[in-house]
Amino acid sequence: MLIRSCGLMSNPATERFCDLVRQSLDDGTFVRLVLRPSASSTETDPPRRIVTRCIELRGQPHLSITAQHARQDRTWNLPLPEALAWLRAELMRTPKTAYLATTTRDWQWMTTSDGPRVVGHPPSQTAPPPRTHDQPHTTWLDESARDWLLALGLVDASGRPKPSAADKYRQIERFLEIAAHQLQHCGWLPATTTAPTAVPGTASPGPASTRTLTVVDAGCGKGYLTFALWHLLTRKAHHPVQLFGIEARPELVRSVQAVADRIGARGLAFVPGDIATVDLPGCDILMALHACNTATDAALLRGIRYGARLLLVAPCCHHQLRPQLRPPPLWQPVLRHGLLAGRFATWLTDALRVLFLEWAGYKVRVVEFIESEHTPMNLLLSAIRVRPPFRDPARRERILQLKETFGIQHHALDPLLNGSPTTDRADASV
Ligand SMILES: C[S@@+](CC[C@H](N)C(=O)[O-])C[C@H]1O[C@@H](n2cnc3c(N)ncnc32)[C@H](O)[C@@H]1O
């Protein structure tokens, strides 16, 4: 039987998917259910995703549903029979994909030109999550971050993230999660320090080491992530730091320096100038988040040449390789499409960055920085120096081969091919 609701019709695949959700809720294998509107959705302000989890309320299982919109989240709870009716109506309302994770198998529901389909996948998680209503939210942005978050306009006076800053707030939390992991790896944040629950006054252990770290945020803009790393290093790791936010726009520098002065942010200074040339005393950690085009490479060159141990770089727009692309015959039918060629050039730029970093002695992880629905520029290259630089000719050869394969004459990191860092520090032991 076909059930019609607002245009789309239920069909056996939709019914089967709803049944799988019901079964997993009944037998306790349910992990989560996520819905994403498809690009063809015509809704005004559709949620970017809807995340649901199973919770106990007054002794009864409920589905807790959070619709994540651009400016704010909306959460409500439904008892199971109503939740299943809601799900069926959602699937029929507008085209979307739905992903059900259970402890035994994951299931994906998607609309295709032949109608909805259900596809099975191996389980992404084999243990059920807790069903408690109020799970403690762990975050580095606890009470001790209130002063700078407030001064930068990210939270209101009671410490709640402002709806208009919700995306930035999430980005800061994600950045701190990645940075904390890497700082622990480098021994700059004690391995025992974990993100506190959002309860005031949570203590953290003393510093992992006491040497003053020099940190550079290249292209720091309004300083949100500069303050975030400073907060993690000074207030959570209790590390002495001198942290420089470098920014080409003097008016931004003036306004964020005023915030740093107002909250007495010891060790934090904002400096006007160009990433490529500004005077720096050194660099243990370099971050460059969404610095435009080849400014990312200018930052990487500085970090590598100063022998920075940790690099955290989120590339932004990529313009350098696209006009140079000369694909080999096998790739020509694919890359004759402008859109594909543009995306491929972006990938190639970042792939070459990774190879250059490996040649320079770094171990690189490529991670998702922000969810891809917020921006396509959502990669973060996280690199820790693990070897002396420029020693393994095979790594250099990989760069040359990849460039040659796609006809690339010039990449902004080419100066590294000479393998001659301009300071002694880059040759220091790792
Ligand atoms: C997209 S914003 C990102 C700001 C910040 N990193 C963040 O993620 O919130 C990029 C910033 O980099 C700055 N910038 C770009 N090229 C630069 C350069 N060569 N030297 C200094 N700053 C630069 C821009 O002025 C801009 O404020």
PDBQT file of the ligand as one rigid body, heavy atoms in Angstrom, charges set to zero:
ROOT
HETATM    1  C1  LIG A 501      39.225  33.764   6.260  1.00  0.00    +0.000 C 
HETATM    2  S1  LIG A 501      40.075  34.691   7.439  1.00  0.00    +0.000 S 
HETATM    3  C2  LIG A 501      40.353  33.484   8.684  1.00  0.00    +0.000 C 
HETATM    4  C3  LIG A 501      40.615  34.079  10.021  1.00  0.00    +0.000 C 
HETATM    5  C4  LIG A 501      40.929  33.092  11.145  1.00  0.00    +0.000 C 
HETATM    6  N1  LIG A 501      42.140  32.359  10.899  1.00  0.00    +0.000 N 
HETATM    7  C5  LIG A 501      39.765  32.160  11.397  1.00  0.00    +0.000 C 
HETATM    8  O1  LIG A 501      39.835  30.998  10.955  1.00  0.00    +0.000 OA
HETATM    9  O2  LIG A 501      38.792  32.574  12.025  1.00  0.00    +0.000 OA
HETATM   10  C6  LIG A 501      41.684  34.866   6.709  1.00  0.00    +0.000 C 
HETATM   11  C7  LIG A 501      42.470  36.007   7.319  1.00  0.00    +0.000 C 
HETATM   12  O3  LIG A 501      43.810  35.905   6.849  1.00  0.00    +0.000 OA
HETATM   13  C8  LIG A 501      44.294  37.208   6.596  1.00  0.00    +0.000 C 
HETATM   14  N2  LIG A 501      45.394  37.078   5.617  1.00  0.00    +0.000 N 
HETATM   15  C9  LIG A 501      45.318  36.603   4.354  1.00  0.00    +0.000 A 
HETATM   16  N3  LIG A 501      46.534  36.620   3.763  1.00  0.00    +0.000 NA
HETATM   17  C10 LIG A 501      47.400  37.117   4.683  1.00  0.00    +0.000 A 
HETATM   18  C11 LIG A 501      48.795  37.384   4.673  1.00  0.00    +0.000 A 
HETATM   19  N4  LIG A 501      49.535  37.105   3.607  1.00  0.00    +0.000 N 
HETATM   20  N5  LIG A 501      49.359  37.877   5.777  1.00  0.00    +0.000 NA
HETATM   21  C12 LIG A 501      48.599  38.163   6.886  1.00  0.00    +0.000 A 
HETATM   22  N6  LIG A 501      47.272  37.915   6.948  1.00  0.00    +0.000 NA
HETATM   23  C13 LIG A 501      46.675  37.411   5.871  1.00  0.00    +0.000 A 
HETATM   24  C14 LIG A 501      43.079  37.944   6.053  1.00  0.00    +0.000 C 
HETATM   25  O4  LIG A 501      43.205  39.347   6.194  1.00  0.00    +0.000 OA
HETATM   26  C15 LIG A 501      41.954  37.373   6.896  1.00  0.00    +0.000 C 
HETATM   27  O5  LIG A 501      41.705  38.143   8.046  1.00  0.00    +0.000 OA
ENDROOT
TORSDOF 0
